[in-house]
């Protein structure tokens, strides 16, 4: 089963009657999952914090340390579903969120400050009635407008407390 915040490296099948977790057992962000059966403890899995390791880095660590991994599952953070992202952003289930092709930026270039933003939306996914209109939101404190290293038309609005609710953008 994939985890949101951890890459999982299964060493033994998860069929133990009891488990224990050892956080940072193999280093910062590298956790041990111990399976316990009839008083004997087995290393069942190793988990890697996705905030500290990419899936590729976790696999390299496993290879370097000669663990016999039966199954590796990367964190869903590296390839999250549109519905998961919608829930993380809005705090509620979507009505069928759709993905657009984006990459994860390595660098953000600051273009300036945003005092307000106008956007065309039907607010369907935010709980609106589907009527398309232009919405304007003024920020309480200026937000930062950035583009990524590719400079291909994706803008990022970064602000303290900027969030989207049923009413639109807040913050």
CORMOBEL-V323713 format. One line per field, one symbol per residue. ss: DSSP state (2 for helix, 1 for strand, 0 for the rest). phi: phi as a letter, one per 20 degrees, with the letter a starting at -180 (. if undefined). A space follows every 50 residues. Layout:
ss=???
phi=???
//
This chain:
ss=00000111110000000111110000000111111110011111111110 00002222222222000000111000000002222222220000000000 00000001111111111111100000000000111111111111111100 000011110000111001110
phi=.fdfdbeddedcgecefbccddflfdpfncddddecclnddcfebcddff fdcffffffffgffdleeeebdcfgfffbffgfffgfffembfednfded fcdefecddferddebcdbebelgfenfenffbedcceefcgeedccefe ldnedcddbfmfbdcgepfcp
//
